[in-house]
Amino acid sequence: MPYDPNLPQASTEIDAVQMRGQLNGLKDLIDAIQTITAAQIDAVNTLPPGDPAAVTLSVSGGTLHFTFGIPQGQEGSSGNDGAEGPPFANAVVDAVNTLPAGEPATVESTFDGSTVHLTFGIPQGADGLPFANAVVDVVNTLPSGDPATVESTFDGSTVHLTFGIPQGADGGDGMDGPPFADAVVDAVNTLSPGDQATVESTFDGSTVHLTFGIPAGYDGASGNDGAPGEVSLQQLEDAISDTSANSNGVDTLGMVVSEPPTQAEVQQIADKLDELINALRR
């Protein structure tokens, strides 16, 4: 028989059958109680300030489930201003991350007590238009040891490039070159009257090659007609044929030039050239 909390009634004799039935019914109720093997908090809800705290529980499969309701505290009064924080001495960019095109740029910062740490997120640009040409606008020489650089711009159809290329480091002293045994005048060019005389030299490993530029003299004023001459055409031709002897008074250098040539040797060559020019002008 099921358990009846109203039995036995007051002031009645104990009935063994009735009492046995009540005890068996009570045992059945005890046996039906689930065994609790675990407890679990399903949720903690924040209630408005002043509400009473609440808790609900249920049993499922041997687990006791709790749900708490905890009221938040009343808003406190404003506190005093805190002490001034320490100054930071440095800012460091910890990372720069590339975001998909179109996303907004981001920056995150933290402070470890002395250094501000920054992490940037920069969206990549959208794909540009195809270009049809590339032009190198300038190539600049950078100091030796600097990293090479390249800058580019795009005007809608052409990529413009500016390169910076570091010059090489100075090399060590080279070996002494071979002495030269000869000097050759490759050309003597006539310059305009009033121009400065010039000389250019090259060295092919054994011979110094010279190219001179000698200015022509200014045209002189026309003289008066002279008296009829008494020189025949044959005498004139003979005189002209002997004009090459005008340079006979100029001695040859007969020198061996050092390698490299010294300033004194080059000056000696220039002096001999002046002597030759003056002899040819007579």
SULDAVEN-V393136 format. One record per backbone hydrogen bond with DSSP energy under -0.5 kcal/mol. NH is the residue of the N-H (numbers start at 1). CO is the residue of the C=O. If there is no record, write none. Layout:
nh->NH co->CO
nh->NH co->CO
This chain:
nh->5 co->3
nh->7 co->4
nh->12 co->9
nh->16 co->14
nh->19 co->15
nh->20 co->16
nh->21 co->17
nh->22 co->18
nh->23 co->19
nh->24 co->20
nh->25 co->21
nh->26 co->22
nh->27 co->23
nh->28 co->24
nh->29 co->25
nh->30 co->26
nh->31 co->27
nh->32 co->28
nh->33 co->29
nh->33 co->30
nh->37 co->35
nh->37 co->62
nh->38 co->62
nh->40 co->64
nh->42 co->40
nh->42 co->66
nh->43 co->66
nh->45 co->68
nh->47 co->45
nh->47 co->70
nh->51 co->48
nh->54 co->69
nh->56 co->67
nh->58 co->65
nh->60 co->63
nh->63 co->60
nh->64 co->38
nh->65 co->58
nh->65 co->63
nh->66 co->40
nh->67 co->56
nh->68 co->43
nh->69 co->54
nh->70 co->45
nh->72 co->47
nh->89 co->114
nh->90 co->114
nh->92 co->116
nh->94 co->92
nh->94 co->118
nh->95 co->118
nh->97 co->120
nh->99 co->97
nh->99 co->122
nh->103 co->100
nh->106 co->121
nh->108 co->119
nh->110 co->117
nh->112 co->115
nh->116 co->90
nh->117 co->110
nh->117 co->115
nh->118 co->92
nh->119 co->108
nh->120 co->95
nh->121 co->106
nh->122 co->97
nh->123 co->121
nh->124 co->99
nh->132 co->157
nh->133 co->157
nh->135 co->159
nh->137 co->135
nh->137 co->161
nh->138 co->161
nh->140 co->163
nh->142 co->140
nh->142 co->165
nh->146 co->143
nh->149 co->164
nh->151 co->162
nh->153 co->160
nh->155 co->158
nh->159 co->133
nh->160 co->153
nh->160 co->158
nh->161 co->135
nh->162 co->151
nh->163 co->138
nh->164 co->149
nh->165 co->140
nh->166 co->164
nh->167 co->142
nh->181 co->206
nh->182 co->206
nh->184 co->208
nh->186 co->184
nh->186 co->210
nh->187 co->210
nh->189 co->212
nh->191 co->189
nh->191 co->214
nh->195 co->192
nh->198 co->213
nh->200 co->211
nh->202 co->209
nh->204 co->207
nh->208 co->182
nh->209 co->202
nh->209 co->207
nh->210 co->184
nh->211 co->200
nh->212 co->187
nh->213 co->198
nh->214 co->189
nh->216 co->191
nh->236 co->232
nh->237 co->233
nh->238 co->234
nh->239 co->235
nh->240 co->236
nh->241 co->237
nh->242 co->238
nh->243 co->240
nh->245 co->242
nh->246 co->243
nh->247 co->244
nh->248 co->245
nh->249 co->246
nh->250 co->247
nh->251 co->249
nh->257 co->255
nh->266 co->262
nh->267 co->263
nh->268 co->264
nh->269 co->265
nh->270 co->266
nh->271 co->267
nh->272 co->268
nh->273 co->269
nh->274 co->270
nh->275 co->271
nh->276 co->272
nh->277 co->273
nh->278 co->274
nh->279 co->275
nh->280 co->276
nh->281 co->277
nh->282 co->279
